[in-house]
Amino acid sequence: MHRNAYILIALAALFFAACSSAPKKTDVVNDTKNQAADAAAAGERYERIGRFDLALQFYVQALQLNTSVDNAEGIGRSYNSIGRVYLNMGDWDMAEQTFMKALPLAKTPGREVLFSITSDSLGQLYLARGEPQEAISQLEQALALPRGKLTQEQIAPLQHDLGVAYKDLGDLARAQELFEKSLAVNISMNLVEEAAADYYMIASLYSKQGDYAAAVENLEHALELDKKIENSLGIAKDLYALGLVAVKNKDDASAYDYFKRSYLVYTSLGLNADAKKTLEKLVTAADVMGETEESAAYRKMLQGPGN
């Protein structure tokens, strides 16, 4: 046999041997999906501590990985995550553009869960823009899905945000009913962050009705849960809300303490706008307490460097 023929046979043998040991295409796809899920999980961790820049970086990475294997469900979830970061950053236009990219994917038959997630995202956007009726319309589309398409765990966030919409419209009884339904599910499923959000909103209802003791009790539950999972952004919001309730209840010492603690958390997260808002409350609280030196120092901080 000619020498070149032996070489071709040897190369062919190596080729087929390589093919037989190569991972199946489905394995490669699953690996990529797992990498996307890991990136999304990292994004959630950074989002929880208010590092929106890093959260966005990991969510975009998850989007790229999901896109590389044409994982429509993952692509839709990634768009929702990216849009949520923009929403938290106050960039409503970018949030809406991103959520709208997820919507066509979510409307495909068989993707009811993605539709519920996207509806909830849009509902939160409408609430942020002060459009509760639009939020209700979007959220109720998801809640109107045929029975069995969503689990109670998936229905709970829709109920929570629907409660926020009714609160904004002044229907406090309906809002409380929805928050309590959401809370019951989140406690039973051990969904800590979600349960904390329910307690926070229930507290806001009690505060609005002048029941400050109940408001404080629910906010303390929220704070305990947020601390349990080290949800720094939630902790800062809980402390700020406790300060507001203390002001209403004329508990000046508690208000001063809560605003100070909230300010320190917001500052540690680099959330300057929230820190400034809290610092304004802290200046007033220090004045009421007669803490003149502290008040002057906080007021100087509020004015910025060089003042």
Summary of the structure (lengths in Angstrom):
residues: 307
radius of gyration: 25.2
end to end distance: 92.2
largest distance: 103.2
contacts: 997
relative contact order: 0.06
helix: 83%
strand: 0%
